[in-house]
Amino acid sequence: MRNGFTALLICFGLTACVGMEKTGESNSLDDGLAAFQKPVDYIPSALGPHSWAVTSANDMAQNYFNQGLQLRYAYSVDDAARSFREARLADPACAMCYWGEAFALGAFLNGGMTAEKAPFAHQAIEKAVELSANATEMERDLIMAARDRYPADFDTDNAEPINQAFAERMKLVYEKYTDHHDVAFVYAASIFLLEERRGRRDIEEPGLIHLHGVLTGILTENIAHPGACHLYIHATESSQQPELALECAEYLSDAIPVASHIQHMPSHTWNEVGYWGKSVRANITAYQSDLKSRENQGFAYATMHNLHMLLFAASMDGQSAIATQAGKDYAKETGNSMYQALTLLRFGRYDEIPAISSRPSGDIEGGFWDFAQGYAALKNGNQNEARRYLSKVQDLAATSEAEFRWHDAEHLMGLSAAILEGEIHRINGEMDEAIAAFRRAVMFDDEQPYDEPEPIPYAARHWLGAALLETKQYAEAEQEYRTELADHPHNVWSLHGLKIALSAQGKSDAEVDADYLESSARMDVWITSSVM
């Protein structure tokens, strides 16, 4: 990225340098630039066709406004703020360019407005108000609706009343301009902030019905609207009907071609409905966008999340090469090798796990490493070493207060300890004890809060189902695999186990057979059990 004097040296024409030195502004908006205010290039090759014509006669201001808008829809909020800043530098009279800067600096679904950003957002919206006499009526309405959202004395601990007031003001603007898709998006974003971000959503809840109505009103007319589809996926993924977003998910990635979070977002729907192959491709593309951003060819957001989703989907799909490579890339990006170890465990590469010699910091991250090392030691014939690691994982489950994303150590380490304990019993022929331990792992797994993706790239029922098959409890195994398939549709591990359970009972199910045939088409390993 360019900055300061270096940027002036590399500019290659007036339009590329616009906004660098022409306004003569000296207000505090431009002093001591924060990371979210540094100059940013206009990168049309990374952008899609979506635009919003605002009051400005300056082409570059409009271009940067469109870039900022698309990046705000893609949750690359800092790059969005930088783009809107370039827009208002290109046209200091553009009220909506200042509005856009404030919008990008404010709260969004993945985070509230920070104390660092709040003063800049306040100054930007006040400048928009000052310039609004030259704006259209709709633009003035948007600016005035947003004014109270960015007070001079913003308190990060008391944002809820501000969000509520903004949603109420935006409701009036939306009702006045219902047919304007971007106005509708801003309203939808404002009411979504009033919803609980995490957990399951009841599709019959009135607030959610209203939110869906606003979003589908946009998507019915423009199925490829990047902001509306992004929010609709989030508003449906944890509901009873995640498939509602399937249609727009097909268009979303191309809506902003090199903004990694937009490439990634369809996988939130595809994971829920079991379209694992599509999810893998989406997150490969997202990670490629992350890499392109480092060469100033696009925009990145949440690289680790993209890799996590990639390794999770590939693991469920039986794509070992992609899953284990994503685990390695995650370790390279973060210095945290837990997913490198867990993906190797998922695919039975127990001889490779001991070579991951660096234990990650953190109770949960390090605990997963302990679990993987202990499991590999067991499979490599060293029960004493396996028991030593088991004791460490059990201790973390009992004592640690750490969390990973929204999951506590009691559940994640309790689940891991139960799997390792169960596998030790199984290898020793103690099947009753093994099954009891695996059932305990399932309990911990079932109690996990909703997350996408989940923290582990496998399911505890894969172990329970395999143990039930080994003890010829075929009907019970069938039930466990069917339960698991309801949670992770079309995953090859549960389908394989289910086929064995049905065959052992002298039963057949053409739907299961067809599902396995289709779902295993991308699998690059040969499996004989739901646990390798």
C-alpha positions as CSV (number, residue, x, y, z in Angstrom):
1,M,0.0,0.0,0.0
2,R,1.2,3.5,-0.7
3,N,1.6,6.2,1.9
4,G,3.0,9.7,2.3
5,F,5.9,10.8,0.0
6,T,6.3,7.3,-1.4
7,A,2.8,7.4,-2.7
8,L,3.5,10.6,-4.6
9,L,6.5,9.0,-6.2
10,I,4.6,6.0,-7.6
11,C,1.5,7.9,-8.8
12,F,1.2,7.5,-12.6
13,G,-1.3,10.2,-13.5
14,L,-3.6,12.7,-12.0
15,T,-6.4,10.3,-11.3
16,A,-4.1,7.9,-9.4
17,C,-2.9,10.7,-7.2
18,V,-6.2,12.5,-6.7
19,G,-6.7,13.5,-3.1
20,M,-3.1,13.4,-2.1
21,E,-2.4,17.1,-1.9
22,K,-5.1,19.2,-3.3
23,T,-7.5,20.2,-0.6
24,G,-5.2,22.1,1.8
25,E,-7.3,20.7,4.7
26,S,-5.7,21.0,8.1
27,N,-8.4,19.8,10.4
28,S,-7.8,17.0,12.8
29,L,-9.3,14.5,10.4
30,D,-6.0,14.5,8.5
31,D,-3.5,14.9,11.3
32,G,-1.6,11.8,12.6
33,L,-3.3,9.3,10.2
34,A,-4.6,6.2,11.9
35,A,-4.4,2.8,10.1
36,F,-8.0,3.1,8.9
37,Q,-7.2,6.5,7.3
38,K,-4.0,5.8,5.4
39,P,-4.2,6.3,1.6
40,V,-5.5,3.3,-0.4
41,D,-5.4,2.7,-4.1
42,Y,-8.5,2.4,-6.3
43,I,-8.4,-1.2,-7.5
44,P,-11.1,-1.6,-10.1
45,S,-10.0,-5.2,-11.0
46,A,-10.9,-6.3,-7.5
47,L,-14.4,-4.7,-7.5
48,G,-17.8,-5.8,-8.9
49,P,-20.4,-3.8,-10.7
50,H,-22.4,-2.5,-7.7
51,S,-22.5,1.3,-7.5
52,W,-24.4,4.0,-5.7
53,A,-24.4,7.4,-7.6
54,V,-23.9,10.2,-5.1
55,T,-23.8,14.0,-5.5
56,S,-20.3,14.6,-6.9
57,A,-19.0,15.8,-10.2
58,N,-15.7,14.2,-9.6
59,D,-15.3,10.8,-11.2
60,M,-12.6,9.6,-8.9
61,A,-14.6,10.6,-5.9
62,Q,-17.5,8.4,-7.2
63,N,-15.1,5.5,-8.0
64,Y,-13.7,5.6,-4.4
65,F,-17.2,5.9,-3.0
66,N,-18.2,2.8,-4.8
67,Q,-15.1,1.0,-3.7
68,G,-15.8,2.0,-0.1
69,L,-19.4,0.9,-0.4
70,Q,-18.4,-2.5,-1.7
71,L,-15.7,-3.0,0.9
72,R,-18.2,-2.0,3.7
73,Y,-20.5,-4.7,2.4
74,A,-17.5,-7.1,2.5
75,Y,-16.7,-6.2,6.1
76,S,-13.2,-4.9,5.1
77,V,-14.3,-1.9,7.1
78,D,-10.9,-0.3,7.5
79,D,-10.2,-0.4,3.8
80,A,-13.8,0.9,3.3
81,A,-13.1,3.9,5.6
82,R,-9.8,4.5,3.7
83,S,-11.6,4.5,0.4
84,F,-14.4,6.9,1.5
85,R,-11.6,9.1,2.8
86,E,-10.0,9.2,-0.6
87,A,-13.4,10.0,-2.0
88,R,-13.9,13.1,0.1
89,L,-10.3,14.2,-0.5
90,A,-11.0,14.0,-4.2
91,D,-14.2,16.0,-3.7
92,P,-14.2,18.0,-0.5
93,A,-17.8,19.1,-1.2
94,C,-19.1,15.5,-1.3
95,A,-21.4,15.2,1.8
96,M,-22.0,11.5,1.1
97,C,-18.3,10.7,1.0
98,Y,-18.1,11.9,4.6
99,W,-21.2,10.0,5.5
100,G,-19.6,6.9,4.0
101,E,-16.5,7.4,6.1
102,A,-18.6,7.6,9.2
103,F,-20.6,4.5,8.2
104,A,-17.4,2.5,7.7
105,L,-16.0,3.6,11.0
106,G,-19.2,2.7,12.9
107,A,-20.5,-0.5,14.3
108,F,-21.0,-3.5,12.1
109,L,-22.2,-7.1,12.7
110,N,-18.7,-8.3,13.7
111,G,-17.8,-5.5,16.0
112,G,-18.9,-2.2,17.6
113,M,-17.4,1.2,17.0
114,T,-14.1,1.5,18.9
115,A,-13.0,4.4,21.1
116,E,-10.2,5.0,18.6
117,K,-12.5,5.4,15.6
118,A,-15.4,7.2,17.4
119,P,-13.9,10.8,17.2
120,F,-13.1,10.4,13.5
121,A,-16.6,9.1,12.8
122,H,-18.1,12.1,14.7
123,Q,-16.0,14.6,12.7
124,A,-16.9,12.9,9.5
125,I,-20.7,12.9,10.1
126,E,-20.6,16.5,11.2
127,K,-18.8,17.5,8.1
128,A,-21.4,15.6,6.1
129,V,-24.1,17.7,7.9
130,E,-22.2,20.9,7.1
131,L,-22.2,20.0,3.4
132,S,-25.6,18.5,3.2
133,A,-27.3,21.6,1.7
134,N,-25.7,20.6,-1.6
135,A,-26.9,17.0,-1.4
136,T,-30.2,15.4,-2.5
137,E,-33.1,15.1,-0.2
138,M,-32.5,11.4,0.3
139,E,-28.8,12.0,1.0
140,R,-29.7,14.6,3.6
141,D,-32.2,12.2,5.2
142,L,-29.5,9.6,5.5
143,I,-27.0,12.0,6.9
144,M,-29.3,13.4,9.5
145,A,-30.5,9.9,10.5
146,A,-26.9,8.9,11.1
147,R,-25.9,12.1,13.0
148,D,-26.8,10.9,16.5
149,R,-25.0,7.6,15.8
150,Y,-21.7,9.3,16.2
151,P,-21.8,11.6,19.2
152,A,-18.8,13.5,20.4
153,D,-18.9,11.7,23.7
154,F,-19.4,8.1,22.4
155,D,-19.2,5.5,25.2
156,T,-18.2,2.0,24.0
157,D,-20.0,0.6,27.1
158,N,-23.3,2.2,26.3
159,A,-23.7,1.7,22.6
160,E,-27.1,-0.1,22.7
161,P,-29.3,3.1,23.0
162,I,-27.4,4.7,20.2
163,N,-27.9,1.6,18.0
164,Q,-31.6,1.6,18.9
165,A,-32.0,5.2,18.1
166,F,-30.2,4.8,14.8
167,A,-32.4,1.9,13.8
168,E,-35.6,4.0,14.6
169,R,-34.3,6.9,12.5
170,M,-33.3,4.6,9.6
171,K,-36.8,3.0,9.7
172,L,-38.3,6.4,8.7
173,V,-35.7,6.8,5.9
174,Y,-36.4,3.3,4.7
175,E,-40.1,3.8,4.6
176,K,-39.6,6.9,2.6
177,Y,-37.2,5.3,0.1
178,T,-38.2,1.6,0.2
179,D,-37.2,1.0,-3.4
180,H,-33.6,2.2,-2.9
181,H,-31.6,-1.0,-2.3
182,D,-28.7,0.6,-0.5
183,V,-30.9,2.6,1.8
184,A,-32.7,-0.7,2.6
185,F,-29.4,-2.3,3.3
186,V,-28.4,0.4,5.8
187,Y,-31.7,0.0,7.5
188,A,-31.3,-3.8,7.6
189,A,-27.8,-3.4,9.0
190,S,-29.1,-1.1,11.7
191,I,-31.8,-3.5,12.9
192,F,-29.5,-6.5,12.7
193,L,-27.3,-4.8,15.2
194,L,-30.2,-5.1,17.7
195,E,-30.2,-8.9,17.3
196,E,-28.1,-11.2,19.4
197,R,-25.0,-11.9,17.2
198,R,-24.4,-15.5,18.4
199,G,-26.6,-18.5,18.9
200,R,-29.5,-20.0,17.1
201,R,-32.2,-17.9,15.5
202,D,-35.9,-18.7,15.4
203,I,-37.3,-18.1,12.0
204,E,-40.7,-17.4,13.5
205,E,-39.4,-14.6,15.7
206,P,-41.1,-11.3,14.7
207,G,-37.8,-9.3,14.6
208,L,-36.2,-11.9,12.4
209,I,-39.2,-12.0,10.1
210,H,-39.0,-8.2,9.7
211,L,-35.2,-8.4,9.0
212,H,-35.8,-11.1,6.4
213,G,-38.5,-9.1,4.8
214,V,-36.2,-6.1,4.3
215,L,-33.4,-8.2,2.9
216,T,-35.6,-10.3,0.6
217,G,-37.2,-7.1,-0.7
218,I,-33.7,-6.2,-2.0
219,L,-32.8,-9.7,-3.2
220,T,-36.1,-10.2,-5.0
221,E,-35.1,-7.4,-7.3
222,N,-31.3,-7.8,-7.2
223,I,-30.2,-11.3,-6.2
224,A,-26.6,-10.3,-6.5
225,H,-26.7,-7.4,-4.1
226,P,-23.5,-8.0,-2.1
227,G,-24.6,-6.3,1.1
228,A,-28.1,-7.8,1.2
229,C,-26.9,-11.4,0.5
230,H,-24.1,-11.1,3.0
231,L,-26.6,-10.1,5.8
232,Y,-29.2,-12.7,4.6
233,I,-26.7,-15.5,4.9
234,H,-25.9,-14.4,8.5
235,A,-29.7,-14.0,9.2
236,T,-30.5,-17.5,8.0
237,E,-27.4,-19.7,8.7
238,S,-28.3,-20.5,12.3
239,S,-32.0,-20.7,11.7
240,Q,-34.2,-23.7,10.9
241,Q,-33.9,-22.8,7.2
242,P,-30.3,-22.0,6.2
243,E,-31.2,-23.0,2.7
244,L,-33.1,-19.8,2.2
245,A,-29.9,-18.1,1.2
246,L,-28.8,-20.7,-1.3
247,E,-29.9,-18.7,-4.3
248,C,-28.0,-15.5,-3.5
249,A,-25.0,-17.5,-2.3
250,E,-24.4,-18.6,-5.8
251,Y,-23.9,-15.0,-6.9
252,L,-22.1,-13.5,-4.0
253,S,-18.5,-14.3,-4.7
254,D,-18.6,-12.7,-8.1
255,A,-20.3,-9.6,-6.7
256,I,-16.9,-8.3,-5.4
257,P,-14.3,-10.6,-7.0
258,V,-11.3,-10.0,-4.8
259,A,-12.6,-9.2,-1.4
260,S,-11.9,-12.3,0.6
261,H,-14.8,-12.2,3.1
262,I,-17.3,-12.0,0.2
263,Q,-15.6,-15.0,-1.5
264,H,-15.8,-16.8,1.9
265,M,-19.4,-16.0,2.9
266,P,-21.4,-18.5,0.8
267,S,-19.7,-21.2,2.8
268,H,-21.6,-20.2,5.8
269,T,-24.7,-21.4,4.0
270,W,-23.1,-24.3,2.2
271,N,-21.7,-25.8,5.4
272,E,-25.1,-25.8,7.0
273,V,-26.7,-27.7,4.1
274,G,-23.7,-30.0,3.6
275,Y,-22.4,-28.6,0.3
276,W,-18.8,-29.3,1.4
277,G,-17.2,-29.2,-2.1
278,K,-18.7,-25.8,-2.7
279,S,-17.5,-24.6,0.7
280,V,-13.9,-25.8,-0.1
281,R,-13.8,-23.9,-3.4
282,A,-15.2,-20.8,-1.8
283,N,-12.6,-20.7,0.9
284,I,-9.7,-21.5,-1.4
285,T,-10.8,-18.5,-3.5
286,A,-11.1,-16.4,-0.3
287,Y,-7.6,-17.3,0.8
288,Q,-6.3,-16.5,-2.7
289,S,-7.9,-13.1,-2.3
290,D,-6.1,-12.7,1.0
291,L,-2.8,-13.4,-0.7
292,K,-3.6,-11.1,-3.6
293,S,-4.3,-8.3,-1.1
294,R,-0.7,-8.5,0.0
295,E,0.3,-7.6,-3.6
296,N,-2.2,-4.7,-3.6
297,Q,-4.5,-6.6,-5.9
298,G,-7.5,-6.9,-3.6
299,F,-8.8,-6.7,-0.1
300,A,-8.5,-9.1,2.9
301,Y,-10.6,-9.8,5.9
302,A,-10.4,-12.6,8.5
303,T,-7.7,-14.7,6.8
304,M,-7.6,-17.2,9.8
305,H,-11.4,-17.6,9.6
306,N,-11.1,-18.4,5.9
307,L,-8.5,-21.1,6.5
308,H,-10.4,-22.5,9.5
309,M,-13.5,-22.8,7.3
310,L,-11.5,-24.4,4.5
311,L,-9.9,-27.1,6.7
312,F,-13.3,-27.8,8.3
313,A,-15.2,-28.2,5.1
314,A,-12.4,-30.2,3.5
315,S,-12.2,-32.5,6.5
316,M,-16.0,-33.2,6.3
317,D,-15.6,-33.8,2.6
318,G,-12.8,-36.3,2.9
319,Q,-10.4,-34.0,1.0
320,S,-7.2,-34.8,3.0
321,A,-4.7,-32.9,0.9
322,I,-6.6,-29.6,1.0
323,A,-7.5,-30.0,4.7
324,T,-4.0,-30.8,5.9
325,Q,-2.5,-28.0,3.7
326,A,-4.9,-25.5,5.2
327,G,-3.9,-26.7,8.6
328,K,-0.3,-26.0,7.7
329,D,-1.2,-22.6,6.3
330,Y,-3.1,-21.8,9.5
331,A,0.1,-22.6,11.5
332,K,2.2,-20.5,9.2
333,E,-0.1,-17.5,9.4
334,T,-0.6,-17.7,13.2
335,G,2.2,-19.7,14.7
336,N,-0.5,-21.9,16.1
337,S,-0.1,-25.5,15.0
338,M,-3.3,-27.0,16.5
339,Y,-5.1,-27.3,13.2
340,Q,-2.1,-28.7,11.5
341,A,-2.2,-31.5,14.2
342,L,-5.9,-31.9,14.2
343,T,-6.3,-32.3,10.4
344,L,-3.5,-34.9,10.4
345,L,-5.4,-36.7,13.2
346,R,-8.6,-36.6,11.3
347,F,-7.0,-38.3,8.3
348,G,-5.0,-40.9,10.3
349,R,-1.5,-39.4,9.6
350,Y,-0.3,-40.4,13.0
351,D,3.3,-40.7,12.0
352,E,3.5,-37.0,11.0
353,I,2.0,-35.5,14.2
354,P,5.1,-36.0,16.4
355,A,7.1,-33.9,14.0
356,I,5.0,-30.9,15.0
357,S,7.3,-30.1,17.9
358,S,6.2,-26.6,18.9
359,R,3.3,-26.6,21.3
360,P,1.1,-23.6,20.8
361,S,0.6,-21.1,23.6
362,G,-2.8,-20.9,25.3
363,D,-4.7,-23.6,27.2
364,I,-7.0,-24.6,24.5
365,E,-4.6,-24.3,21.6
366,G,-1.9,-26.1,23.5
367,G,-4.5,-28.6,24.8
368,F,-5.5,-29.6,21.3
369,W,-1.8,-30.1,20.5
370,D,-1.5,-32.3,23.7
371,F,-4.6,-34.3,22.5
372,A,-3.2,-34.8,19.1
373,Q,0.2,-35.8,20.4
374,G,-1.4,-38.3,22.8
375,Y,-3.6,-39.8,20.2
376,A,-0.7,-40.2,17.8
377,A,1.4,-41.8,20.6
378,L,-1.4,-44.3,21.2
379,K,-1.6,-45.1,17.5
380,N,2.2,-45.4,17.3
381,G,2.2,-48.0,20.2
382,N,3.1,-45.9,23.2
383,Q,0.3,-46.1,25.7
384,N,2.3,-44.6,28.5
385,E,2.9,-41.4,26.5
386,A,-0.7,-41.4,25.5
387,R,-1.8,-41.5,29.1
388,R,0.6,-38.8,30.1
389,Y,-1.0,-36.5,27.5
390,L,-4.5,-37.6,28.5
391,S,-3.7,-36.4,32.1
392,K,-2.7,-33.0,30.8
393,V,-5.9,-32.6,28.7
394,Q,-8.1,-33.8,31.6
395,D,-6.4,-31.2,33.9
396,L,-7.1,-28.4,31.4
397,A,-10.7,-29.5,31.1
398,A,-11.1,-29.3,34.9
399,T,-9.2,-26.2,35.7
400,S,-8.8,-23.9,32.7
401,E,-11.1,-20.8,32.1
402,A,-9.8,-20.2,28.6
403,E,-12.0,-19.8,25.6
404,F,-11.5,-20.3,21.9
405,R,-13.9,-18.1,19.9
406,W,-17.1,-18.7,22.1
407,H,-16.2,-22.2,23.3
408,D,-14.8,-22.9,26.8
409,A,-12.0,-25.2,27.8
410,E,-14.4,-27.4,29.8
411,H,-16.2,-28.5,26.7
412,L,-13.3,-28.5,24.1
413,M,-10.8,-30.2,26.4
414,G,-13.5,-32.4,28.0
415,L,-14.5,-33.6,24.5
416,S,-10.8,-34.2,23.5
417,A,-10.0,-36.0,26.8
418,A,-13.0,-38.3,26.4
419,I,-12.1,-39.2,22.8
420,L,-8.5,-40.0,23.8
421,E,-9.6,-42.0,26.9
422,G,-12.2,-43.9,24.8
423,E,-9.6,-44.8,22.2
424,I,-7.2,-46.1,24.9
425,H,-10.0,-48.3,26.2
426,R,-10.9,-49.4,22.7
427,I,-7.4,-50.5,21.9
428,N,-7.3,-52.5,25.1
429,G,-10.5,-54.2,24.3
430,E,-12.5,-52.5,27.0
431,M,-15.4,-51.6,24.8
432,D,-18.0,-50.8,27.5
433,E,-15.6,-48.2,28.9
434,A,-14.7,-47.0,25.5
435,I,-18.4,-46.4,24.5
436,A,-19.1,-44.7,27.8
437,A,-16.2,-42.3,27.1
438,F,-17.3,-41.6,23.6
439,R,-20.8,-40.9,24.8
440,R,-19.3,-38.4,27.2
441,A,-17.5,-36.8,24.2
442,V,-20.8,-36.6,22.3
443,M,-22.4,-34.9,25.3
444,F,-19.7,-32.2,25.2
445,D,-20.0,-31.9,21.5
446,D,-23.8,-31.5,21.6
447,E,-23.5,-28.8,24.2
448,Q,-21.3,-26.6,22.1
449,P,-22.8,-23.2,21.2
450,Y,-23.6,-22.5,17.5
451,D,-20.5,-21.5,15.6
452,E,-19.5,-21.6,11.9
453,P,-17.2,-23.3,11.6
454,E,-17.1,-25.4,14.7
455,P,-13.7,-25.5,16.5
456,I,-13.0,-29.1,15.6
457,P,-12.9,-30.6,12.1
458,Y,-14.6,-33.8,13.1
459,A,-17.5,-35.0,15.2
460,A,-17.5,-37.0,18.4
461,R,-20.2,-39.3,17.0
462,H,-17.7,-40.5,14.4
463,W,-15.9,-42.3,17.3
464,L,-19.1,-43.4,19.0
465,G,-20.6,-44.8,15.8
466,A,-17.4,-46.7,15.0
467,A,-17.3,-48.3,18.5
468,L,-21.0,-49.3,18.3
469,L,-20.3,-51.0,14.9
470,E,-17.3,-52.8,16.5
471,T,-19.5,-54.2,19.2
472,K,-22.2,-55.2,16.7
473,Q,-24.7,-52.6,18.1
474,Y,-25.8,-51.9,14.5
475,A,-29.2,-50.3,15.2
476,E,-27.7,-47.9,17.7
477,A,-24.8,-47.1,15.3
478,E,-27.4,-46.3,12.6
479,Q,-29.2,-43.9,14.9
480,E,-26.0,-42.1,15.9
481,Y,-24.9,-41.7,12.3
482,R,-28.3,-40.4,11.3
483,T,-28.2,-37.9,14.1
484,E,-24.8,-36.8,13.1
485,L,-25.9,-36.4,9.4
486,A,-28.7,-34.1,10.6
487,D,-26.0,-31.9,12.1
488,H,-23.5,-32.2,9.2
489,P,-25.4,-33.3,6.1
490,H,-23.6,-35.3,3.4
491,N,-20.4,-35.7,5.4
492,V,-18.6,-38.8,4.1
493,W,-17.6,-40.2,7.5
494,S,-21.1,-40.5,8.8
495,L,-22.4,-41.8,5.4
496,H,-19.8,-44.5,5.3
497,G,-20.6,-45.6,8.9
498,L,-24.3,-45.5,8.1
499,K,-23.9,-47.7,5.1
500,I,-22.1,-50.3,7.2
501,A,-24.7,-50.2,10.0
502,L,-27.5,-50.7,7.5
503,S,-25.8,-53.5,5.7
504,A,-25.1,-55.3,8.9
505,Q,-28.8,-55.2,9.7
506,G,-29.7,-56.6,6.3
507,K,-31.1,-53.2,5.3
508,S,-30.6,-50.9,2.4
509,D,-31.4,-47.3,1.7
510,A,-31.1,-46.1,-1.9
511,E,-31.0,-42.5,-0.8
512,V,-28.0,-43.1,1.5
513,D,-26.3,-45.0,-1.2
514,A,-26.8,-42.2,-3.7
515,D,-25.7,-39.6,-1.1
516,Y,-22.5,-41.4,-0.4
517,L,-21.7,-41.9,-4.1
518,E,-22.1,-38.2,-4.7
519,S,-20.5,-37.0,-1.5
520,S,-17.4,-39.2,-1.8
521,A,-16.7,-38.0,-5.3
522,R,-14.0,-35.6,-4.1
523,M,-12.6,-37.8,-1.4
524,D,-8.9,-38.5,-1.8
525,V,-8.5,-41.1,0.9
526,W,-9.7,-44.7,1.3
527,I,-11.7,-45.0,4.5
528,T,-12.9,-48.2,6.2
529,S,-14.4,-46.5,9.2
530,S,-15.7,-43.1,10.4
531,V,-12.4,-43.0,12.4
532,M,-9.1,-43.7,10.6
